[in-house]
């Protein structure tokens, strides 16, 4: 982490002053709590031991009043930690770096005295909690260790055994209220305990936590452990992570595990009562003292953080208690009499305390529910994932950040891929992670320059490039019109788009070169990224047909490799592959075969459709990533579920039926449960229990939702499968289940993102056939939006959203022309 480079020595939070300098854009509202200084005056006041938070402002810049409101809210808590706040008014002639360059106005600077410690992008300080959390996290670097793996945790635990206890916490993201609470606790207790922080949910899972939805805090009892092979005992804080709760929890960890008393329980008071926790007295006699003490210690470990446990010596007690009572329970509320209990099992004692805590918590929750619904519910999984991964440090230096001054010069002087994104948007940040992963894979091997533009900072650049939604990836190559990427957001799909950047269609110069092209030898370095190579064959006089094909090749750039040959001897190829000119040759490299398709009177858009359909595999393995592509065919799915690799004989049967045109009304595919574990859940939804595999089913996801299963007592042969499909078409087979036609609604109207997408899509019903979109001119591209990726994802999640359909008519339904209506999916 960069913090290691900036702070190598331990930070004493009570003695060392901090200057935290914030660069802003403008604030029109007067903020009474911020003293105003000139730059010269401000810098003259910076002294060792003096903590200052300074906000620089230029009068002629736009407003950031929302951020300033949050910063103003942070003034009081920062002052509690010795950090004062000042507002610095920049003047036109000021040459300081904090008042000068525009890019510096989007950052926050952390100083100790006059020494710069840390820079933050302003979008990371999105509210008062984020401001306080980030500042304390940076300053308490040695007190709070950030880790990402179980090995890191084990190393720290081993290093602290016999020396110091550990406070280990998991928060969903840096800058959250829970993160702030942990940092504030570290500010107070950081010199006493070793604080350890993570945002990795897998690390939380590895230590055995069942409920991983919320932030967690553990206390590791490492100080008493002298044997390095022995694991430190761990106590989970079961309350929510707030500053007060953490303080109370640590105080109970500091209290003695077990205390012996010999006085009236009604008069006994410990730190637990002061913190609102009950007391449990284990009543002991001299004759059973040793056994009673062991029992009390066991109970104390079980109730650590929940109640105080004391060993009451009955023989020394002057106050009478019932002879059969062996446990006394004292509530934290004043004036409530103690309870004398007869509990002969440790679990009964623990249950009594926990049930008391549950009642108290329920009462608090009921009060909280009266205040309204939890508006912080994350309904968008992309946003939640990005939120959880905010701490992940991306190697952004592998890409070039472009600005207004550098954009045009960069894309015109070099072949460039440009990611247009907004740092505040979850989907943009998800694609940025994939984009950086691609940069890592291509490091040192690609001549293509990977760049990025943050449209939140350079909106006019994005507007000039017709970027009307985020995120967008465009390819700028050789002065040609840029090509927009509209595929999946994953690394592999994006990598394929970049690797297939060949200027298409490729001009083939001879029959020999055409054969090399069709065999995959001509572009063997990138052929693994394209399952299909397309070669257009034309006679020299077919100018119109060639123009249509060239237009289609431009649209398909980045999706498949296309080539064109129109030499005088083109008839050699047309005769060899038995096709009339003009024609397409489709080379399927994985299958080692070449198909021919005549192109008489075929327009460019139809060529794109032909190639797009041809690029789909005949019998694909269905995955989460490619399912939307095949759902768009609007056909019932014939799925072969397999627990591992597919049986070659079963594959041969399916491919033979495809070749004989018996499966034209279906989409045949197979699903490997080992590669796509979600398939187990799909089968359980169909059968309620996991059936024996392999298994063939037919599912119509587009109307009705009936699911049919091939008889498990029959072998999967051509004859048996064809007979079964004919019975389905005749309505003679019964379904095993009907998937419910229920709607999946968000918890709150404001989170109904899919409806928002549908509304936007309905305003632009015309879509490109291909996912690779060429921008022919500014006006055309402005009117035609990139394909709706969220709607595609909706197809995947819509697997249970069905319309009513007539079973006897479903084969005919499947033969109708494809419809590109998201609501049908």
N, C-alpha and C positions, 0 to 999 in steps of 0.2 A: 504493500500500500504506500501511497505517496506520503502518508503521515510519518512513515519511518524515516523518510529523507528529511522531513521538516523538523521533527522533534526526536532527538536521540536521548535526551535526558529526561528523568522523571519530572513530572509537573506537580508542584505543590500548590493545591488549589486555593489555599488560604493566604499565601504569601506573595504569589507572583501575579502581576497585573497583566491584563490582556487588552489589546486593542482590536476591535472587530470592525472592519471598515466596509460599509455597504455602498456600492455604486448603483445609483438608480437612474431613472429617465426623467421623471418629473412628478411633482405632487402639488396639486393646486390648493388642497385644503390646508388650512393652518393646523399645525400640530403643537399644541401648547407645551406638551411635556418635553419637546426636543429643543434644547438650547441651540441657537444658530451661531455658527462661527465662519469666519473666512478660512480658506485653505491655509494661509500663512499662520493664522492664529491657532488653528487646530493642530498643525504639525509641531508648533512650538510648545504645545502642552503635553505632547507625548513623552512620558518619562518611565523609566523602569519602575515597576511596582504599581503603575497607574493603568487601570482597566478602562478601555473606551470602545464604544460601538459608534462608528461615525458613518453617516449617510450623506453621500455627495449628490448634488442635484444641479442640473443645468436648466436654466429658466426657459430655454427655447425648445425643450424636448417634450415629447408626448407624455401623457400621465400614466402613472402606475399606482393609482390611489388604492387599489385593492391590496397590493403587496404592502404598501405603506401602512395600511390599517393593521395588517398582521404584524408588521415590524413594530408598530407602536404598541400593540398588545404584548409584545415580547420585552418591552422596556423594563417593566416592573420585575418579572422573574429574572431577567439578566442582571439587574441591579442587585437582586438578592444574592447573586453569586459574585458580586464585586465588579460587575461590568456596567459602566455608565454609558449613556447614549448622547450623541451630539449630531446635529444636522449641519452640514457644511455646504455653503452656497458657492458654487463655482462661478467664475466670471469669464468673459469671452477670451481675455488675454491669458488665462491660466494655462500653463504648459505641463502641469502635473499629469502623470499617467492616469490618475484617478478622475481627472476632469477632461481628459483629452480624447482618446480614441473611442469611437462609438461602440466597438466590441467590448471594451472594458466596462461599459455601462450595464452589461447583462451578467456581471459577476459580482460575487461577494468576497471580500478580502478579510482574512483573519490575521491580526497582528499581535505580537507580544512586544510592548514598547513600540519601537519603530521598525521592528523586524517582521517581515511578512512570513506567516506560518502556513496559510492555506487559502486556496481559491475555491469558491463554490459557484456553480451556475445558479442563477436566481430561481430557476424553476424547481430546484431541489429544496428550496426554503419556501414551501407553498403555504405554510400557516405557522402560527406561533409555536405549536409543538415541534414542527420540523426545524424551526430556527433554533430553539433552545436545545433540542436533541443533537443537531449537527455541531453546534458550537462546543457543547460539553464533550461530545464524542471525540472531536479533534483534540481538545485540550487534555482529556483523560486517557491519552493513548496507552500509556504504560499501566494504568489502573484497569483498563477494560481491553481484553484481548479479543479480537474478532477472529473466529475460526470458521472453517468450511467443511472439515472432515472429522470422522470419528477418531482418526489417528491423532489429529491436533488436540482433541479433548483428552485423549488418554495420556499424551505427553505432558500436558499441563497438570493433569491429575497426579501423575507419578512424581512430577517435580515438586508438588505442594504437599505430598504426604509427610506427616510429622512436623510440618511447618505452618501451613495456613489453610483455612477452610476456603471453599470456592462457592461463589454465587454464579450459577449458570442460567442464562436466560435465552429463550427463543422469541423473536418478534417477527412478524410477517414482512416487515420492511423497515428500512432506516427512515427516520423522520415521523414515525407514527406516535400517537400518544403513549403507547406502551414503551416504545424506545425512549421517549423523553423520561418516563417514570424510572426506567432502569438507570439512565444516565444521572438523574438527580440523586438516586440512591447511591450510585458509585461516587458522586461528589462528596457524600457524607462518609461512606464506609469504605471507600477505595483504598485507603491506607491500612485497613484492618483485614479485608478479605480480597482475594483475587477474583475480580469480575470477569466473566467470559460470556461473549455474545455471539449468536449466530442467527442468520436468516434462512439457513438451509433446512427445509422441512425433512429431508432424508436423515439428517443428523438427529432430529428430534425423534423420528421413528426408530432409529437404531438403539435408543436407550429405553425403548419399551413403552413409550407413551401411547395410550389408546386413543385419546381424543386429541387430534393434532390440528383442529380447526382454529384454535385460539392461541394467543401468546402464553408461554409457560415460563416458570422460574423454579429452579431447583437449588437447594442448599446441599453442597457436597461436604460431608464431615471428614475431611482429610487430615486435620491436625492430629487427631488421636491415633492415626494409622501409622505404624512403624514398619510393617512388613510390606515391601513393594509389590508382592504378589497378591495382597489383599485389596479388594475394591473398597473405595470410600462409600460409606452409607449415604443414601440420597433421600432428601425429604422434599416432596413436591408442595409448592404453595398452591393451594386450591382456590384461593380468591383471585379475582381479576387483577391484572397488573396496573395498579395505580401507585402513586408515590406513597400515599398513606398506608396502603395494604402491604407494600414491600417493607416499609419501615417497621410496621407491627410484626411482620413475619420474621425479619432479621432480629428484632428484639427478643422474640420467643426462642430463636436459635441461640441467643447469647445467654439466656436464662439457664440455671442448672437443670439437667435432665430430670433429676429426682431429688426431692427435699424431704427430710425427716422432720416431723413436728410432733409435739406432745401438748397441744393446747386446744382450746375450743375451736372447732372448724368454723363456727360462725364469726370468730374474731380474726381468723387467718387472712392475710392479704399478700398477694404476690404481684409481680409485674403482669401476669396473665390477666388478673382481674382488671388492672388498669388499662389493659389493651382490649377489654371487652370479651375475654375468653373465660370459660368456666374452669372450675377446679374439680379434680377427681381425687378423693382420699381413699387409699387402700388401707383398710383397718388391719392392723397386725397385733399378734400376741408374742410375748417373749419366747414361747415354746416353738412357734412357727416362723420366727423372724427371718431366717435365711431364705426359706421358700417364699415367704411373702415379699421379701425384697426383690427376688428374681422376677416374681410376677409383676411387681410394680414397675421394674425397669422395662420389662417387655411391653407393658401397657403404655409407658411413657414414650417409647420409640414409636409405637403405633399411633399415638395421639400428638406427636410432636408437631407444633404449629397449630394445633386445634384446641388444646386444653393443657392446663398445668396439672402435673401428677405429683402427689405427696404421699408419703408413707406415714400413717398415723399410728403411734404407739399407744395401744389401748391401756396397757398396764400402767403407764405414767400419766394417764389422762384423769383429771379431776372431774370433768363433766361426764355424766352418765349418757351412754348411747345404748340403743337396743342390743341385746346380747346376740341376736342372730344377724345383725347388720354387718356386712363385710365391705361395703362400698358406701361412701358418702359423696353426694353430688351437690356442688355449690355453684349457682348461676352467678353471672357477672352483675346482674341488676341488683342495686342496693335495696335492702329491706326484704328480699325474698328469702324465706327460711330454707335451710339446707334440707336435702332429701336423704333419708336413710334407706339403703337398698340392699337386697340380697341377690347378688349376681355371681353365679358359680362358674362362669365362663368368661374368658378374656374377650371373646367376640361380642358378648352381650354388653360389656362395658364400652367397647369401641362403638357399637351400634347405638348405645344410648347417647353418647356425645355427638355422633354424626347426625342422628335424627334431630337432635336439638339444633344443630347448625343448619340443617335443611329447612326446618320451620322458620328460623330467623331469615335465611336467604330468600325463602319463598315470599315472606312478608315484604322484604325489600324489593323483590321483582314485581310484586303486585303494585307497589307504589310507583315503580319505574314504568310499568305498562300504562299507567294512567296518563303518562306524558306523551304517548303516541308511539307509532311504529319506529323501528330502528332504521333510520334513513341511510345508515352506513352499509346496508346489505349490498354485497357485490353480486349482481346478477350476471355480469359479463365475465366469462371465464378468462378471456384474453386479458382484460383489465386486471383481474385478480392475480393472474400469473405474473404479469409485468410488475404489479405492485409488490408481490412477494420477492421478485428478483431485482429490486431496485439497487441492492447493494453490490450486485455482480459488476465487477470492473471489466468493461469491454476494452480491447486494444484498439481504440479509435484511431491510433496513429497509423494503422494499416490502410486507412482511407484518407483522402484529402478533403478537408472541409472547404467548400467554395463560398464565396461572398459575391456581392454585387461587382466588386472590382476584378475578381478573378474568374468569374463564371465563363464569360464569352471567350476569353483568351485560352482557357483550359480546354473547352470542348471543341474548339476549332483547331487547336494545335496537336491534339492527341485523340486517339480512339478512347472514349470514356463511357463508363456506366455511372449514371447519376441517380442517387436515391433522394427523392424529395419527401421530407417527413416533417412532422411537428412533434417537438419534444414533449408536449403535454398530452399527446394522444396515445392510448394504450396500443392500438394496432400498429401505429408507426414504430413504437419502441419494440414491439414483437418482431417486426420485419427488420429493424435495425440489428437485432441480435442475429438473425439469419444472415443478414448482409455481412456482418463482421465475421461470422463463421465461414462464409464464402471467401472473404479476404484472407483468412488464415489458411484455407486450403490452396489458394492460388498464390500465396506469398512466394515470390521469386521465380514463378513459372509462367506468368501471363504478361503479355504486352498491353493488355487492356487496363486503363487507369480507373480504379474504383474511387468514386467521389461521393459527396453528400452535401445537401443543402437543407438547413433547418429553416423551414418556411415560417416558423414562429419569429425568427430573427430577420429573414430576408424575404418577406412576403411579396415584394414587387418582382423579385427574380422569379419566383414560382408563378406569379400571374403572367409574366411575359412568356413563360414556357408552357402556358395553358394547363397548369396544374390547378384543378378545381376541387380535388379531394385528396386525402392522404391515406396511406402512403402511395407513392408512384415511383417506379423504376423505369428509367429511359436509357436507351443506348444511342450514343452519338458517335457516328463513324464516317470518316472520309467525306465530310461535307454533305452527306445524304440526310434526308428527313429522319428525325429521331424515331425510334421504335419503342413503344411502351410495352412493358411487361405486365401481364394480367393473370399470371398463374397463381399457384398456391404460395403461401408465405414461407414454406419450408426451405431449408438450405439446399437440398438436392435439386428441387425444381428451379430455384434461382441460379444455381450453378450450371444447370443444363442450358438455360437461356443465355448465359454469358459465354459458355464454351461454344455454342452454336451461333457465334456472331459472324460466321462467314457471309460475305456479301452474296446474297442469293437473288436470282438463280445464278449458279456458277456457269460460265461459258465454257462448254466442253469443245475441244478443238479437233478431235479425231475419234474414229470408231474404237481404237485401242484405248484411248483415254476414257471413253464412255464405259468400256468393259471394266476398267480399273475402278471407275466411279461406282458402278453397280456392285462390284465385289467388295467394296469398302476399303480398298487399298489406297485410294486417292486421298482420303481424309481419315486414315486409320487412327490418328491421335484423338479425334473427337467422335468417332463413330459409336463409341460406347454410350454416348449421351443421346443418340437418336436411334430408335428402333426401325426407322424407315428412311430410305433415301429415294427421292423422287427425280426422275429424268423425263423431261419433255422432249418429244421427237417431232420435228417439223421439217417440211421441205423448205428450201430457201425462199419460195414465193409466198409462203403463208404468213404474211406480215401481221394481219389482224389477230390470228390465233396466237402468234408468238407474243404480241403485246398483252393479250389477256393472261397468258401464262406468266409473263414477267411481273405483271401486277399481282397475281396470286403469290408468286415467289417472294415478293416484297412483304406481303402480309404475313407469310409463314416464316419469315426470318426469325431465328431464335427458337423455333419450335421443331422444325425438321430441316434437313439439307435438301435443297432443290438445285437441279442443274438443267441445262438446255443444250440440245445439239440440233443443228440445222444445216449440216454439211451436205455436199452434193451426193455423198455416198450413204445418206441416212437410211436408204432403202435396205442396206445390209442388216441394220438393226431391226427394222420393221418386219423384214422377212423372217429373221431368226426368232423373233418373239411373236410372230403371227398376229400382227395388229396393223390396222389401217391408219395412215397418217391423217390428221395430227393425233398423237397418242401420248399416254403416260405409261412409264414403266415404274413400278413400285418394287423396290428391292427391300425385302424383309430379312435383315441380316441375322437375327436370332434363329429364324426358321430356315434360312438358306434357300429361299425361293424368290422368284421374280414374277409379278403379276403385270398384265397389260390391260389398259383401259382406253378405248377410243375417245377422242375429244371433239368430234365433229359438232360445230355450232355450240360449244360450251363456253359460257362466260366466266370471267375471273372469279367471281364470288362462288360459282358452282364448283370450280376447281378447288377452291379453298375447302368447301364442304366435303368434296370427295376425298381429299388428302386427310382432312381432319378425322373423318370416319375410318379411313384406311389405317391411320396411325394407331387406332385402338387395337389391342390384342384380341385375337380370336377367342381365346379361352384364358382370360387373365386371372391372376391371383388377386382377390379383392383385399384392399387395405383401407385404413381410415383415410389415407391421403387420396386414393384414386376412386373411391366410391362415388363421390359427386359426379365425376366424369361419366361413369356408366349409368348413373341414375338419370342423367339428362337424356338418355336414349328413350326414356318413357316406355320401356318394355318390362314385362315381368322378369324377375331374376330366377335363373336355374342355377342353384348354388350347390356345389359339392363340398360339404364340410369334412375336413380331414385333420387328424391329430398328428401333423407332421407333413412330410413331403407327400405329394399325390401319387397314387398307384399308377404306374405307366399304362397298365391295361385300361384303367378307368379313363385316363386322358385320351387314349387311342379311340375309345368308344365315343366320347364327346366330340372329338375332332372329326371323326367319320360322319357323325350325324350333321355336324356343321357343314362339312363339304357337300353332303347330299341335300342341303337346303331344308332339312327337317326342323332346324332350330331358328329359322329366320324371325319368328315372332317372339323369341326369347333372347335374353342376354345370358349366355352360359358363362359361368365363372366358378372359381373355387376359393375356399377360405381356409388357411392354415391356422389352427387355433394356437399353435406355438408362436407364430409370428404376430398374430392379431388376437390376443387373449379376450378382447371384448366379444369375440364370437361365442364364447361360452355363455355369456349373459344373453346373447341373442337366442341361442338354442334353448336356454332355460325359459325364456319368454315364450317360445313356441311350444315346448313340451312339458314345462314345469320342472322336469328333471333332465339331467344331461343324458341324452340317448347314446346308444352304441355308435361308434364311428367306423368307417366313413358313412356319410348319410347324404342323400340327395333330397332337396326340397325346392319347391317352386313358390315364390312369394311375389304377389302383385302389390307393390307399394303405392300405386297411383290411383287405385279405385277399389274400395272394398276391404282390402287387407287380408284376404284369405291366404292361408298357408297350407300347402299340400306336401305330404311326405311320400317319397318313393317307398314301396313296401320293403321292410327290412329283411324279410325272409326270401327275397329274390336277389339274384346276382345282377350286378350292373352290366348288362350286355346290350348290344344294339337292339336286338329284338324285344327284350323286356322293357327297355326304356321307351322305345318308339310306341309300343302298345299302351304303356301307361300314359304317355302324352296324348295319345288319341282319345283315351277315356276322359282325360281332363278336358279336352276340347269339346267332347260330346256331353259334358256335365255329368258323367257317371262316377266320378270320384268325390268322396266327402273330404272336406277340409279338416285339419286337425285343430285349428284355432282361427279366430278372426282377431286381428290386431285392432285395438280400440281406436276410434276416430276422435280421440280427445285432443284438446288444445293444451299447449304448454305455455301457460301465462306467467309473466314476471310477477314478483311479489308487489311491485309498485308500478303505477302507470309510467312514471318517468324513466323506468328501466326497460320499456318495451322497445328495444333497439331494432328487432326484426320488423316490427310494424313501420318504424321510421324508414328502414331500408326499403321496404315494399312501396311505401309512399313515394320515396325518391325515385325508385325504379319505374313506377307507373308513369312518371313524367318523361321517361326516356325509353319507350318500349322497343325501339330499334337497337339491336345489339349486333356486334360483329360476330361472325360465325366462328372465327378463330380467336384463341386467347392472345395471339400476338398481333398488336394493332399498329398499323403504320399511320403516321400523322402526315397527311398530304398538304394541309395548310392550316393556318391558325383558326379560321372560322369553322371549318369542318370538325376539327378536333374539339373545339369548344362546345359544339352542339352534341358531340358523341362521347359519352362518358365511358371510362374503362369498365370492364365487366364487373358486376357486383359480386365480390368474393364472399361477402357475408351471406348473400342469398345462396351461394353454392354450399357454404357450411350449413345453411339451414336445411339443404337437401339431406345431409348426413343425419342431422338431429331429427329430421322429420320422418324417421323410419317407422314411427308408430302413428303418424298422422295420415289417415286414409279417408277416402270418400266411398260412398256406397257404390257397389258395382254388381252386375249380373253375372254369375258364375258361368252360365251357358254362353255368354257373349264375350268372354274376356280375351279369347284368341283374336277375335275380330277387332276388339278395342286396340290390341297391341299392334295391329297392322295399319292403323291410321297414321297419317303424317305426324311427324314429331311436332310437339308444341313447346315453345320456350316461355312458359308461364310459371313463374316462381310459385304461385299459389297452388299449382297442381302438384308441387313436390312436397 
